[in-house]
Amino acid sequence: MKRKLYFLFFSLVFVLQTSAQCAMCRAVLESEEGQSTAEGINDGIMYLMAIPYLLVGGIGFLIYWKFFRSKKNPIK
């Protein structure tokens, strides 16, 4: 169990350091003077990418929790 938690923690830490721009977006945004627009686009892409994973993970957790909760409390 500890091993899974360590893996999850380090995965989340390293995901925060990634760049999530396609090649065309990167070329256009690197050509301008300020990098604030590039950082905003990158943050937006990361946000849009993370939401589906969080939703699927939350639904999976709820299903997992309901399944094992019903096993511990047998129906009489």
N, CA, C and O atoms as a Tripos MOL2 file, in Angstrom:
@<TRIPOS>MOLECULE
protein
  304   303    76     0     0
PROTEIN
NO_CHARGES

@<TRIPOS>ATOM
      1 N           0.8210   -1.1900    0.0000 N.3       1 MET1
      2 CA          0.0000    0.0000    0.0000 C.3       1 MET1
      3 C           0.8650    1.2550    0.0000 C.2       1 MET1
      4 O           0.5720    2.2160   -0.7120 O.2       1 MET1
      5 N           1.9380    1.2470    0.8030 N.am      2 LYS2
      6 CA          2.8320    2.4040    0.8420 C.3       2 LYS2
      7 C           3.4640    2.6490   -0.5260 C.2       2 LYS2
      8 O           3.6580    3.7880   -0.9490 O.2       2 LYS2
      9 N           3.7750    1.5540   -1.1970 N.am      3 ARG3
     10 CA          4.4180    1.6700   -2.5050 C.3       3 ARG3
     11 C           3.5020    2.3950   -3.4980 C.2       3 ARG3
     12 O           3.9650    3.2180   -4.2880 O.2       3 ARG3
     13 N           2.2090    2.0850   -3.4530 N.am      4 LYS4
     14 CA          1.2500    2.7430   -4.3350 C.3       4 LYS4
     15 C           1.1170    4.2180   -3.9980 C.2       4 LYS4
     16 O           1.0160    5.0550   -4.8950 O.2       4 LYS4
     17 N           1.1170    4.5410   -2.7150 N.am      5 LEU5
     18 CA          1.0150    5.9440   -2.3220 C.3       5 LEU5
     19 C           2.2420    6.7370   -2.7460 C.2       5 LEU5
     20 O           2.1220    7.8750   -3.2010 O.2       5 LEU5
     21 N           3.4180    6.1440   -2.6010 N.am      6 TYR6
     22 CA          4.6400    6.8210   -3.0590 C.3       6 TYR6
     23 C           4.6050    7.0310   -4.5690 C.2       6 TYR6
     24 O           4.9690    8.1010   -5.0570 O.2       6 TYR6
     25 N           4.1750    6.0270   -5.3000 N.am      7 PHE7
     26 CA          4.0910    6.1440   -6.7550 C.3       7 PHE7
     27 C           3.1190    7.2520   -7.1480 C.2       7 PHE7
     28 O           3.4220    8.0600   -8.0270 O.2       7 PHE7
     29 N           1.9500    7.2960   -6.5010 N.am      8 LEU8
     30 CA          0.9680    8.3260   -6.7930 C.3       8 LEU8
     31 C           1.5180    9.7150   -6.4780 C.2       8 LEU8
     32 O           1.3500   10.6430   -7.2690 O.2       8 LEU8
     33 N           2.1660    9.8620   -5.3420 N.am      9 PHE9
     34 CA          2.7200   11.1590   -4.9450 C.3       9 PHE9
     35 C           3.7600   11.6450   -5.9560 C.2       9 PHE9
     36 O           3.6930   12.7840   -6.4170 O.2       9 PHE9
     37 N           4.7240   10.7820   -6.3030 N.am     10 PHE10
     38 CA          5.7750   11.1920   -7.2330 C.3      10 PHE10
     39 C           5.2310   11.4110   -8.6410 C.2      10 PHE10
     40 O           5.7450   12.2590   -9.3700 O.2      10 PHE10
     41 N           4.2180   10.6750   -9.0320 N.am     11 SER11
     42 CA          3.5990   10.8900  -10.3360 C.3      11 SER11
     43 C           2.9660   12.2680  -10.4020 C.2      11 SER11
     44 O           3.1130   12.9780  -11.3970 O.2      11 SER11
     45 N           2.2580   12.6490   -9.3380 N.am     12 LEU12
     46 CA          1.6320   13.9580   -9.3160 C.3      12 LEU12
     47 C           2.6670   15.0780   -9.2950 C.2      12 LEU12
     48 O           2.4650   16.1160   -9.9260 O.2      12 LEU12
     49 N           3.7650   14.8830   -8.5830 N.am     13 VAL13
     50 CA          4.8080   15.9110   -8.5150 C.3      13 VAL13
     51 C           5.4400   16.1150   -9.8920 C.2      13 VAL13
     52 O           5.6720   17.2500  -10.3070 O.2      13 VAL13
     53 N           5.7140   15.0280  -10.5950 N.am     14 PHE14
     54 CA          6.3700   15.1600  -11.8900 C.3      14 PHE14
     55 C           5.4180   15.6330  -12.9720 C.2      14 PHE14
     56 O           5.8640   16.2420  -13.9450 O.2      14 PHE14
     57 N           4.1270   15.3780  -12.8410 N.am     15 VAL15
     58 CA          3.1580   15.8670  -13.8190 C.3      15 VAL15
     59 C           3.0980   17.3870  -13.7690 C.2      15 VAL15
     60 O           2.9090   18.0310  -14.8010 O.2      15 VAL15
     61 N           3.2540   17.9590  -12.6030 N.am     16 LEU16
     62 CA          3.1900   19.4100  -12.4780 C.3      16 LEU16
     63 C           4.3390   20.1090  -13.1960 C.2      16 LEU16
     64 O           4.2490   21.3050  -13.4750 O.2      16 LEU16
     65 N           5.4160   19.3890  -13.5000 N.am     17 GLN17
     66 CA          6.5800   19.9750  -14.1510 C.3      17 GLN17
     67 C           6.5580   19.8410  -15.6740 C.2      17 GLN17
     68 O           7.4920   20.2950  -16.3360 O.2      17 GLN17
     69 N           5.5240   19.2330  -16.2420 N.am     18 THR18
     70 CA          5.5050   18.9580  -17.6730 C.3      18 THR18
     71 C           4.9600   20.1280  -18.4700 C.2      18 THR18
     72 O           4.2930   21.0100  -17.9280 O.2      18 THR18
     73 N           5.2500   20.1260  -19.7560 N.am     19 SER19
     74 CA          4.6790   21.0900  -20.6850 C.3      19 SER19
     75 C           3.6470   20.3610  -21.5320 C.2      19 SER19
     76 O           3.8940   19.2480  -21.9960 O.2      19 SER19
     77 N           2.5000   20.9820  -21.7320 N.am     20 ALA20
     78 CA          1.4150   20.2990  -22.4230 C.3      20 ALA20
     79 C           0.9960   21.0550  -23.6730 C.2      20 ALA20
     80 O          -0.1970   21.2520  -23.9050 O.2      20 ALA20
     81 N           1.9470   21.4750  -24.4720 N.am     21 GLN21
     82 CA          1.6030   22.2130  -25.6820 C.3      21 GLN21
     83 C           1.9270   21.3780  -26.9070 C.2      21 GLN21
     84 O           2.9170   20.6470  -26.9390 O.2      21 GLN21
     85 N           1.0750   21.5010  -27.9140 N.am     22 CYS22
     86 CA          1.3840   20.8360  -29.1770 C.3      22 CYS22
     87 C           2.5030   21.6130  -29.8730 C.2      22 CYS22
     88 O           2.8460   22.7190  -29.4560 O.2      22 CYS22
     89 N           3.0560   21.0450  -30.9100 N.am     23 ALA23
     90 CA          4.1990   21.6630  -31.5930 C.3      23 ALA23
     91 C           3.8380   23.0100  -32.2170 C.2      23 ALA23
     92 O           4.6370   23.9450  -32.1680 O.2      23 ALA23
     93 N           2.6640   23.1170  -32.7930 N.am     24 MET24
     94 CA          2.2560   24.3720  -33.4340 C.3      24 MET24
     95 C           2.0210   25.4700  -32.3940 C.2      24 MET24
     96 O           2.4410   26.6110  -32.5850 O.2      24 MET24
     97 N           1.3620   25.1280  -31.3150 N.am     25 CYS25
     98 CA          1.1160   26.1300  -30.2650 C.3      25 CYS25
     99 C           2.4360   26.6080  -29.6730 C.2      25 CYS25
    100 O           2.6210   27.8000  -29.4280 O.2      25 CYS25
    101 N           3.3400   25.6810  -29.4500 N.am     26 ARG26
    102 CA          4.6310   26.0410  -28.8730 C.3      26 ARG26
    103 C           5.4000   26.9800  -29.8070 C.2      26 ARG26
    104 O           5.9850   27.9580  -29.3430 O.2      26 ARG26
    105 N           5.4090   26.7020  -31.1050 N.am     27 ALA27
    106 CA          6.1430   27.5410  -32.0640 C.3      27 ALA27
    107 C           5.5810   28.9530  -32.0950 C.2      27 ALA27
    108 O           6.3410   29.9210  -32.1310 O.2      27 ALA27
    109 N           4.2730   29.0820  -32.0820 N.am     28 VAL28
    110 CA          3.6500   30.4040  -32.1320 C.3      28 VAL28
    111 C           3.8930   31.1620  -30.8290 C.2      28 VAL28
    112 O           4.2000   32.3540  -30.8530 O.2      28 VAL28
    113 N           3.7590   30.4860  -29.7080 N.am     29 LEU29
    114 CA          3.8770   31.1680  -28.4240 C.3      29 LEU29
    115 C           5.3140   31.4890  -28.0420 C.2      29 LEU29
    116 O           5.5530   32.4290  -27.2830 O.2      29 LEU29
    117 N           6.2750   30.7260  -28.5540 N.am     30 GLU30
    118 CA          7.6790   31.0330  -28.2500 C.3      30 GLU30
    119 C           8.1820   32.2200  -29.0460 C.2      30 GLU30
    120 O           9.1790   32.8350  -28.6680 O.2      30 GLU30
    121 N           7.5140   32.5560  -30.1390 N.am     31 SER31
    122 CA          7.9690   33.6540  -30.9750 C.3      31 SER31
    123 C           7.6220   35.0280  -30.4030 C.2      31 SER31
    124 O           8.1900   36.0300  -30.8370 O.2      31 SER31
    125 N           6.7110   35.0940  -29.4490 N.am     32 GLU32
    126 CA          6.3510   36.3960  -28.8760 C.3      32 GLU32
    127 C           7.2740   36.7660  -27.7240 C.2      32 GLU32
    128 O           7.9940   35.9200  -27.1940 O.2      32 GLU32
    129 N           7.2450   38.0210  -27.3480 N.am     33 GLU33
    130 CA          8.1470   38.5590  -26.3260 C.3      33 GLU33
    131 C           7.8780   37.9960  -24.9320 C.2      33 GLU33
    132 O           8.7580   37.3700  -24.3420 O.2      33 GLU33
    133 N           6.6980   38.2070  -24.4090 N.am     34 GLY34
    134 CA          6.3810   37.7610  -23.0460 C.3      34 GLY34
    135 C           5.9590   36.3030  -23.0340 C.2      34 GLY34
    136 O           5.3120   35.8260  -23.9660 O.2      34 GLY34
    137 N           6.3220   35.6130  -21.9920 N.am     35 GLN35
    138 CA          5.9620   34.2040  -21.8790 C.3      35 GLN35
    139 C           4.6890   34.0070  -21.0530 C.2      35 GLN35
    140 O           4.3180   32.8700  -20.7600 O.2      35 GLN35
    141 N           4.0220   35.0850  -20.6770 N.am     36 SER36
    142 CA          2.8190   34.9540  -19.8550 C.3      36 SER36
    143 C           1.6870   34.2820  -20.6240 C.2      36 SER36
    144 O           0.9250   33.5050  -20.0480 O.2      36 SER36
    145 N           1.5700   34.5690  -21.9050 N.am     37 THR37
    146 CA          0.5260   33.9270  -22.7070 C.3      37 THR37
    147 C           0.8010   32.4380  -22.8400 C.2      37 THR37
    148 O          -0.1190   31.6250  -22.7570 O.2      37 THR37
    149 N           2.0570   32.0800  -23.0460 N.am     38 ALA38
    150 CA          2.4250   30.6660  -23.1710 C.3      38 ALA38
    151 C           2.1330   29.9180  -21.8690 C.2      38 ALA38
    152 O           1.6390   28.7900  -21.8970 O.2      38 ALA38
    153 N           2.4310   30.5290  -20.7560 N.am     39 GLU39
    154 CA          2.1570   29.8900  -19.4640 C.3      39 GLU39
    155 C           0.6510   29.7350  -19.2480 C.2      39 GLU39
    156 O           0.2060   28.7190  -18.7130 O.2      39 GLU39
    157 N          -0.1300   30.7240  -19.6560 N.am     40 GLY40
    158 CA         -1.5860   30.6440  -19.5290 C.3      40 GLY40
    159 C          -2.1640   29.5340  -20.3890 C.2      40 GLY40
    160 O          -3.0340   28.7850  -19.9430 O.2      40 GLY40
    161 N          -1.6810   29.4260  -21.6280 N.am     41 ILE41
    162 CA         -2.1450   28.3550  -22.5210 C.3      41 ILE41
    163 C          -1.7630   26.9960  -21.9430 C.2      41 ILE41
    164 O          -2.5720   26.0680  -21.9480 O.2      41 ILE41
    165 N          -0.5480   26.8790  -21.4520 N.am     42 ASN42
    166 CA         -0.0780   25.6180  -20.8750 C.3      42 ASN42
    167 C          -0.9170   25.2220  -19.6630 C.2      42 ASN42
    168 O          -1.2810   24.0550  -19.5200 O.2      42 ASN42
    169 N          -1.2250   26.1720  -18.7960 N.am     43 ASP43
    170 CA         -2.0570   25.8890  -17.6220 C.3      43 ASP43
    171 C          -3.4640   25.4570  -18.0370 C.2      43 ASP43
    172 O          -4.0420   24.5510  -17.4380 O.2      43 ASP43
    173 N          -4.0070   26.1040  -19.0560 N.am     44 GLY44
    174 CA         -5.3360   25.7430  -19.5420 C.3      44 GLY44
    175 C          -5.3780   24.3310  -20.1010 C.2      44 GLY44
    176 O          -6.3350   23.5950  -19.8630 O.2      44 GLY44
    177 N          -4.3530   23.9520  -20.8380 N.am     45 ILE45
    178 CA         -4.2850   22.6020  -21.3990 C.3      45 ILE45
    179 C          -4.1790   21.5780  -20.2760 C.2      45 ILE45
    180 O          -4.8430   20.5430  -20.3200 O.2      45 ILE45
    181 N          -3.3590   21.8540  -19.2800 N.am     46 MET46
    182 CA         -3.2200   20.9260  -18.1530 C.3      46 MET46
    183 C          -4.5440   20.7970  -17.3920 C.2      46 MET46
    184 O          -4.9070   19.7020  -16.9620 O.2      46 MET46
    185 N          -5.2530   21.8960  -17.2270 N.am     47 TYR47
    186 CA         -6.5450   21.8690  -16.5430 C.3      47 TYR47
    187 C          -7.5420   21.0180  -17.3190 C.2      47 TYR47
    188 O          -8.2220   20.1680  -16.7420 O.2      47 TYR47
    189 N          -7.6270   21.2460  -18.6170 N.am     48 LEU48
    190 CA         -8.5590   20.4790  -19.4440 C.3      48 LEU48
    191 C          -8.1900   18.9990  -19.4920 C.2      48 LEU48
    192 O          -9.0730   18.1490  -19.6130 O.2      48 LEU48
    193 N          -6.9140   18.6830  -19.4000 N.am     49 MET49
    194 CA         -6.4780   17.2920  -19.4190 C.3      49 MET49
    195 C          -6.7760   16.6020  -18.0850 C.2      49 MET49
    196 O          -7.0850   15.4100  -18.0760 O.2      49 MET49
    197 N          -6.6940   17.3050  -16.9820 N.am     50 ALA50
    198 CA         -6.8290   16.6920  -15.6580 C.3      50 ALA50
    199 C          -8.2710   16.3870  -15.2810 C.2      50 ALA50
    200 O          -8.5170   15.4050  -14.5800 O.2      50 ALA50
    201 N          -9.2200   17.1810  -15.7150 N.am     51 ILE51
    202 CA        -10.6160   17.0250  -15.3000 C.3      51 ILE51
    203 C         -11.1860   15.6490  -15.6500 C.2      51 ILE51
    204 O         -11.7900   15.0270  -14.7760 O.2      51 ILE51
    205 N         -11.0300   15.1330  -16.8810 N.am     52 PRO52
    206 CA        -11.5800   13.7960  -17.1610 C.3      52 PRO52
    207 C         -10.9570   12.7030  -16.2940 C.2      52 PRO52
    208 O         -11.6550   11.7830  -15.8690 O.2      52 PRO52
    209 N          -9.6670   12.7910  -16.0310 N.am     53 TYR53
    210 CA         -9.0120   11.7970  -15.1850 C.3      53 TYR53
    211 C          -9.5550   11.8470  -13.7610 C.2      53 TYR53
    212 O          -9.7650   10.8020  -13.1440 O.2      53 TYR53
    213 N          -9.7840   13.0350  -13.2360 N.am     54 LEU54
    214 CA        -10.3420   13.1610  -11.8960 C.3      54 LEU54
    215 C         -11.7650   12.6120  -11.8310 C.2      54 LEU54
    216 O         -12.1340   11.9490  -10.8620 O.2      54 LEU54
    217 N         -12.5600   12.8850  -12.8580 N.am     55 LEU55
    218 CA        -13.9290   12.3730  -12.8770 C.3      55 LEU55
    219 C         -13.9610   10.8480  -12.9470 C.2      55 LEU55
    220 O         -14.6840   10.2060  -12.1860 O.2      55 LEU55
    221 N         -13.1860   10.2730  -13.8500 N.am     56 VAL56
    222 CA        -13.1500    8.8150  -13.9760 C.3      56 VAL56
    223 C         -12.5970    8.1840  -12.7030 C.2      56 VAL56
    224 O         -13.1100    7.1600  -12.2510 O.2      56 VAL56
    225 N         -11.5620    8.7770  -12.1200 N.am     57 GLY57
    226 CA        -11.0040    8.2620  -10.8760 C.3      57 GLY57
    227 C         -12.0080    8.3350   -9.7380 C.2      57 GLY57
    228 O         -12.1050    7.4010   -8.9430 O.2      57 GLY57
    229 N         -12.7540    9.4260   -9.6460 N.am     58 GLY58
    230 CA        -13.7660    9.5680   -8.6020 C.3      58 GLY58
    231 C         -14.8920    8.5530   -8.7580 C.2      58 GLY58
    232 O         -15.3290    7.9560   -7.7750 O.2      58 GLY58
    233 N         -15.3570    8.3570   -9.9690 N.am     59 ILE59
    234 CA        -16.4080    7.3720  -10.2120 C.3      59 ILE59
    235 C         -15.8950    5.9720   -9.9150 C.2      59 ILE59
    236 O         -16.6040    5.1620   -9.3180 O.2      59 ILE59
    237 N         -14.6650    5.6830  -10.3290 N.am     60 GLY60
    238 CA        -14.0700    4.3810  -10.0310 C.3      60 GLY60
    239 C         -13.9470    4.1420   -8.5370 C.2      60 GLY60
    240 O         -14.2120    3.0410   -8.0550 O.2      60 GLY60
    241 N         -13.5470    5.1720   -7.8030 N.am     61 PHE61
    242 CA        -13.4370    5.0530   -6.3450 C.3      61 PHE61
    243 C         -14.7960    4.7960   -5.7120 C.2      61 PHE61
    244 O         -14.9120    3.9620   -4.8130 O.2      61 PHE61
    245 N         -15.8250    5.5020   -6.1700 N.am     62 LEU62
    246 CA        -17.1610    5.2900   -5.6220 C.3      62 LEU62
    247 C         -17.6550    3.8760   -5.8830 C.2      62 LEU62
    248 O         -18.2440    3.2560   -4.9980 O.2      62 LEU62
    249 N         -17.4280    3.3620   -7.0700 N.am     63 ILE63
    250 CA        -17.8290    1.9940   -7.3840 C.3      63 ILE63
    251 C         -17.0620    1.0130   -6.5080 C.2      63 ILE63
    252 O         -17.6520    0.0880   -5.9500 O.2      63 ILE63
    253 N         -15.7750    1.2050   -6.3860 N.am     64 TYR64
    254 CA        -14.9350    0.3470   -5.5530 C.3      64 TYR64
    255 C         -15.4100    0.3770   -4.1090 C.2      64 TYR64
    256 O         -15.5230   -0.6680   -3.4680 O.2      64 TYR64
    257 N         -15.6880    1.5630   -3.5980 N.am     65 TRP65
    258 CA        -16.1150    1.7310   -2.2060 C.3      65 TRP65
    259 C         -17.4620    1.0610   -1.9630 C.2      65 TRP65
    260 O         -17.6340    0.3650   -0.9620 O.2      65 TRP65
    261 N         -18.4240    1.2660   -2.8720 N.am     66 LYS66
    262 CA        -19.7420    0.6520   -2.7300 C.3      66 LYS66
    263 C         -19.6480   -0.8680   -2.7930 C.2      66 LYS66
    264 O         -20.3290   -1.5590   -2.0350 O.2      66 LYS66
    265 N         -18.8200   -1.3940   -3.6780 N.am     67 PHE67
    266 CA        -18.6960   -2.8430   -3.8420 C.3      67 PHE67
    267 C         -18.1510   -3.4900   -2.5790 C.2      67 PHE67
    268 O         -18.7070   -4.4840   -2.1110 O.2      67 PHE67
    269 N         -17.0900   -2.9580   -2.0240 N.am     68 PHE68
    270 CA        -16.4940   -3.5660   -0.8320 C.3      68 PHE68
    271 C         -17.2760   -3.2320    0.4330 C.2      68 PHE68
    272 O         -17.2040   -3.9770    1.4100 O.2      68 PHE68
    273 N         -18.0040   -2.1530    0.4390 N.am     69 ARG69
    274 CA        -18.8420   -1.8320    1.5960 C.3      69 ARG69
    275 C         -19.9890   -2.8350    1.6860 C.2      69 ARG69
    276 O         -20.3570   -3.2610    2.7810 O.2      69 ARG69
    277 N         -20.5510   -3.2110    0.5460 N.am     70 SER70
    278 CA        -21.6640   -4.1640    0.5590 C.3      70 SER70
    279 C         -21.1780   -5.5600    0.9390 C.2      70 SER70
    280 O         -21.9610   -6.3420    1.4780 O.2      70 SER70
    281 N         -19.9190   -5.9010    0.6790 N.am     71 LYS71
    282 CA        -19.3800   -7.2060    1.0640 C.3      71 LYS71
    283 C         -19.1970   -7.3030    2.5840 C.2      71 LYS71
    284 O         -19.3800   -8.3760    3.1580 O.2      71 LYS71
    285 N         -18.8400   -6.2000    3.2360 N.am     72 LYS72
    286 CA        -18.6120   -6.2160    4.6790 C.3      72 LYS72
    287 C         -19.9190   -6.2730    5.4510 C.2      72 LYS72
    288 O         -19.9590   -6.8380    6.5440 O.2      72 LYS72
    289 N         -20.9820   -5.7050    4.9130 N.am     73 ASN73
    290 CA        -22.2910   -5.7010    5.5680 C.3      73 ASN73
    291 C         -23.2390   -6.6080    4.7820 C.2      73 ASN73
    292 O         -23.9700   -6.1310    3.9140 O.2      73 ASN73
    293 N         -23.2330   -7.9030    5.0760 N.am     74 PRO74
    294 CA        -24.1010   -8.8070    4.3090 C.3      74 PRO74
    295 C         -25.5890   -8.5350    4.5690 C.2      74 PRO74
    296 O         -25.9890   -8.1540    5.6690 O.2      74 PRO74
    297 N         -26.3680   -8.7400    3.5480 N.am     75 ILE75
    298 CA        -27.8300   -8.5270    3.6570 C.3      75 ILE75
    299 C         -28.4530   -9.7120    4.3810 C.2      75 ILE75
    300 O         -28.1710  -10.8660    4.0580 O.2      75 ILE75
    301 N         -29.2980   -9.4210    5.3540 N.am     76 LYS76
    302 CA        -29.9280  -10.4940    6.1410 C.3      76 LYS76
    303 C         -31.3150  -10.7980    5.6470 C.2      76 LYS76
    304 O         -31.9870  -11.6720    6.1940 O.2      76 LYS76
@<TRIPOS>BOND
     1     1     2 1
     2     2     3 1
     3     3     4 2
     4     3     5 am
     5     5     6 1
     6     6     7 1
     7     7     8 2
     8     7     9 am
     9     9    10 1
    10    10    11 1
    11    11    12 2
    12    11    13 am
    13    13    14 1
    14    14    15 1
    15    15    16 2
    16    15    17 am
    17    17    18 1
    18    18    19 1
    19    19    20 2
    20    19    21 am
    21    21    22 1
    22    22    23 1
    23    23    24 2
    24    23    25 am
    25    25    26 1
    26    26    27 1
    27    27    28 2
    28    27    29 am
    29    29    30 1
    30    30    31 1
    31    31    32 2
    32    31    33 am
    33    33    34 1
    34    34    35 1
    35    35    36 2
    36    35    37 am
    37    37    38 1
    38    38    39 1
    39    39    40 2
    40    39    41 am
    41    41    42 1
    42    42    43 1
    43    43    44 2
    44    43    45 am
    45    45    46 1
    46    46    47 1
    47    47    48 2
    48    47    49 am
    49    49    50 1
    50    50    51 1
    51    51    52 2
    52    51    53 am
    53    53    54 1
    54    54    55 1
    55    55    56 2
    56    55    57 am
    57    57    58 1
    58    58    59 1
    59    59    60 2
    60    59    61 am
    61    61    62 1
    62    62    63 1
    63    63    64 2
    64    63    65 am
    65    65    66 1
    66    66    67 1
    67    67    68 2
    68    67    69 am
    69    69    70 1
    70    70    71 1
    71    71    72 2
    72    71    73 am
    73    73    74 1
    74    74    75 1
    75    75    76 2
    76    75    77 am
    77    77    78 1
    78    78    79 1
    79    79    80 2
    80    79    81 am
    81    81    82 1
    82    82    83 1
    83    83    84 2
    84    83    85 am
    85    85    86 1
    86    86    87 1
    87    87    88 2
    88    87    89 am
    89    89    90 1
    90    90    91 1
    91    91    92 2
    92    91    93 am
    93    93    94 1
    94    94    95 1
    95    95    96 2
    96    95    97 am
    97    97    98 1
    98    98    99 1
    99    99   100 2
   100    99   101 am
   101   101   102 1
   102   102   103 1
   103   103   104 2
   104   103   105 am
   105   105   106 1
   106   106   107 1
   107   107   108 2
   108   107   109 am
   109   109   110 1
   110   110   111 1
   111   111   112 2
   112   111   113 am
   113   113   114 1
   114   114   115 1
   115   115   116 2
   116   115   117 am
   117   117   118 1
   118   118   119 1
   119   119   120 2
   120   119   121 am
   121   121   122 1
   122   122   123 1
   123   123   124 2
   124   123   125 am
   125   125   126 1
   126   126   127 1
   127   127   128 2
   128   127   129 am
   129   129   130 1
   130   130   131 1
   131   131   132 2
   132   131   133 am
   133   133   134 1
   134   134   135 1
   135   135   136 2
   136   135   137 am
   137   137   138 1
   138   138   139 1
   139   139   140 2
   140   139   141 am
   141   141   142 1
   142   142   143 1
   143   143   144 2
   144   143   145 am
   145   145   146 1
   146   146   147 1
   147   147   148 2
   148   147   149 am
   149   149   150 1
   150   150   151 1
   151   151   152 2
   152   151   153 am
   153   153   154 1
   154   154   155 1
   155   155   156 2
   156   155   157 am
   157   157   158 1
   158   158   159 1
   159   159   160 2
   160   159   161 am
   161   161   162 1
   162   162   163 1
   163   163   164 2
   164   163   165 am
   165   165   166 1
   166   166   167 1
   167   167   168 2
   168   167   169 am
   169   169   170 1
   170   170   171 1
   171   171   172 2
   172   171   173 am
   173   173   174 1
   174   174   175 1
   175   175   176 2
   176   175   177 am
   177   177   178 1
   178   178   179 1
   179   179   180 2
   180   179   181 am
   181   181   182 1
   182   182   183 1
   183   183   184 2
   184   183   185 am
   185   185   186 1
   186   186   187 1
   187   187   188 2
   188   187   189 am
   189   189   190 1
   190   190   191 1
   191   191   192 2
   192   191   193 am
   193   193   194 1
   194   194   195 1
   195   195   196 2
   196   195   197 am
   197   197   198 1
   198   198   199 1
   199   199   200 2
   200   199   201 am
   201   201   202 1
   202   202   203 1
   203   203   204 2
   204   203   205 am
   205   205   206 1
   206   206   207 1
   207   207   208 2
   208   207   209 am
   209   209   210 1
   210   210   211 1
   211   211   212 2
   212   211   213 am
   213   213   214 1
   214   214   215 1
   215   215   216 2
   216   215   217 am
   217   217   218 1
   218   218   219 1
   219   219   220 2
   220   219   221 am
   221   221   222 1
   222   222   223 1
   223   223   224 2
   224   223   225 am
   225   225   226 1
   226   226   227 1
   227   227   228 2
   228   227   229 am
   229   229   230 1
   230   230   231 1
   231   231   232 2
   232   231   233 am
   233   233   234 1
   234   234   235 1
   235   235   236 2
   236   235   237 am
   237   237   238 1
   238   238   239 1
   239   239   240 2
   240   239   241 am
   241   241   242 1
   242   242   243 1
   243   243   244 2
   244   243   245 am
   245   245   246 1
   246   246   247 1
   247   247   248 2
   248   247   249 am
   249   249   250 1
   250   250   251 1
   251   251   252 2
   252   251   253 am
   253   253   254 1
   254   254   255 1
   255   255   256 2
   256   255   257 am
   257   257   258 1
   258   258   259 1
   259   259   260 2
   260   259   261 am
   261   261   262 1
   262   262   263 1
   263   263   264 2
   264   263   265 am
   265   265   266 1
   266   266   267 1
   267   267   268 2
   268   267   269 am
   269   269   270 1
   270   270   271 1
   271   271   272 2
   272   271   273 am
   273   273   274 1
   274   274   275 1
   275   275   276 2
   276   275   277 am
   277   277   278 1
   278   278   279 1
   279   279   280 2
   280   279   281 am
   281   281   282 1
   282   282   283 1
   283   283   284 2
   284   283   285 am
   285   285   286 1
   286   286   287 1
   287   287   288 2
   288   287   289 am
   289   289   290 1
   290   290   291 1
   291   291   292 2
   292   291   293 am
   293   293   294 1
   294   294   295 1
   295   295   296 2
   296   295   297 am
   297   297   298 1
   298   298   299 1
   299   299   300 2
   300   299   301 am
   301   301   302 1
   302   302   303 1
   303   303   304 2
@<TRIPOS>SUBSTRUCTURE
     1 MET1         2 RESIDUE 1 A MET
     2 LYS2         6 RESIDUE 1 A LYS
     3 ARG3        10 RESIDUE 1 A ARG
     4 LYS4        14 RESIDUE 1 A LYS
     5 LEU5        18 RESIDUE 1 A LEU
     6 TYR6        22 RESIDUE 1 A TYR
     7 PHE7        26 RESIDUE 1 A PHE
     8 LEU8        30 RESIDUE 1 A LEU
     9 PHE9        34 RESIDUE 1 A PHE
    10 PHE10       38 RESIDUE 1 A PHE
    11 SER11       42 RESIDUE 1 A SER
    12 LEU12       46 RESIDUE 1 A LEU
    13 VAL13       50 RESIDUE 1 A VAL
    14 PHE14       54 RESIDUE 1 A PHE
    15 VAL15       58 RESIDUE 1 A VAL
    16 LEU16       62 RESIDUE 1 A LEU
    17 GLN17       66 RESIDUE 1 A GLN
    18 THR18       70 RESIDUE 1 A THR
    19 SER19       74 RESIDUE 1 A SER
    20 ALA20       78 RESIDUE 1 A ALA
    21 GLN21       82 RESIDUE 1 A GLN
    22 CYS22       86 RESIDUE 1 A CYS
    23 ALA23       90 RESIDUE 1 A ALA
    24 MET24       94 RESIDUE 1 A MET
    25 CYS25       98 RESIDUE 1 A CYS
    26 ARG26      102 RESIDUE 1 A ARG
    27 ALA27      106 RESIDUE 1 A ALA
    28 VAL28      110 RESIDUE 1 A VAL
    29 LEU29      114 RESIDUE 1 A LEU
    30 GLU30      118 RESIDUE 1 A GLU
    31 SER31      122 RESIDUE 1 A SER
    32 GLU32      126 RESIDUE 1 A GLU
    33 GLU33      130 RESIDUE 1 A GLU
    34 GLY34      134 RESIDUE 1 A GLY
    35 GLN35      138 RESIDUE 1 A GLN
    36 SER36      142 RESIDUE 1 A SER
    37 THR37      146 RESIDUE 1 A THR
    38 ALA38      150 RESIDUE 1 A ALA
    39 GLU39      154 RESIDUE 1 A GLU
    40 GLY40      158 RESIDUE 1 A GLY
    41 ILE41      162 RESIDUE 1 A ILE
    42 ASN42      166 RESIDUE 1 A ASN
    43 ASP43      170 RESIDUE 1 A ASP
    44 GLY44      174 RESIDUE 1 A GLY
    45 ILE45      178 RESIDUE 1 A ILE
    46 MET46      182 RESIDUE 1 A MET
    47 TYR47      186 RESIDUE 1 A TYR
    48 LEU48      190 RESIDUE 1 A LEU
    49 MET49      194 RESIDUE 1 A MET
    50 ALA50      198 RESIDUE 1 A ALA
    51 ILE51      202 RESIDUE 1 A ILE
    52 PRO52      206 RESIDUE 1 A PRO
    53 TYR53      210 RESIDUE 1 A TYR
    54 LEU54      214 RESIDUE 1 A LEU
    55 LEU55      218 RESIDUE 1 A LEU
    56 VAL56      222 RESIDUE 1 A VAL
    57 GLY57      226 RESIDUE 1 A GLY
    58 GLY58      230 RESIDUE 1 A GLY
    59 ILE59      234 RESIDUE 1 A ILE
    60 GLY60      238 RESIDUE 1 A GLY
    61 PHE61      242 RESIDUE 1 A PHE
    62 LEU62      246 RESIDUE 1 A LEU
    63 ILE63      250 RESIDUE 1 A ILE
    64 TYR64      254 RESIDUE 1 A TYR
    65 TRP65      258 RESIDUE 1 A TRP
    66 LYS66      262 RESIDUE 1 A LYS
    67 PHE67      266 RESIDUE 1 A PHE
    68 PHE68      270 RESIDUE 1 A PHE
    69 ARG69      274 RESIDUE 1 A ARG
    70 SER70      278 RESIDUE 1 A SER
    71 LYS71      282 RESIDUE 1 A LYS
    72 LYS72      286 RESIDUE 1 A LYS
    73 ASN73      290 RESIDUE 1 A ASN
    74 PRO74      294 RESIDUE 1 A PRO
    75 ILE75      298 RESIDUE 1 A ILE
    76 LYS76      302 RESIDUE 1 A LYS
